[in-house]
Amino acid sequence: MTGITIGLEAARRSLRYSPDLAYQLLSDLRVGMDAVNGEMRELVQGLRPRTLDEVGLEQSIRRLAVEVPVTVGGSLEGLPPAVEVAAYRIVQEALTNARRHSGAEVITVALERAGDLRVRVTDDGVGVGTPARGSGSGLSTMRERAAEVGGTCSIRDGEHGGTVVEAVLPVPT
């Protein structure tokens, strides 16, 4: 951030006598800001959401879901913190994708703990293989989140259309 501040000051000073230099400096700063934004996003995504400590995984997911039905099977108590964060972030990304890209009318979230934690988000939208959904970084991020805790995450077209995001997150006994 300090380097960007220095660069902005240099661009401001050069604006009067060399607009071309100022333009180049600002262009370079834009690239730098994009990199900083990406790093900040990664940092924030890596933090444990405060809501998990305040109200637990179930209520945190319900807060994310807003008007989306959430079903919970089994107890979510005693999950390792890393599993809670992975589940929360996977649901968060799946809901974001469904709301922004799928055109879905119906979205559902299900959490099931029977040994491992199974997380499932479904929608009745356009499906994952369509250009509207694409294969953006959010899809790979969900898979990475699951892998970080030794789990798996699949993203596929639903049997009757739409998209199914399903993660299985191991819970050590």
Buried (B, 14 or more C-beta within 10 A) or exposed (E): EEEBEEBEEBBEEBBEEEEEBBEEBBEEBEEBEEEEEEEEEEEEBEEEBEBBEEEBBBBBBBEBBEEBEBEBEEEBEEBBEBBBBBBBBBBBBBBEBBBEBBBBEEBBBBBBBEEBBBBBBBBBBBBBEBEEBEEEEBBEBBBBBBEBBBBEBEBEBBEEEBBBBBBBBBBEE
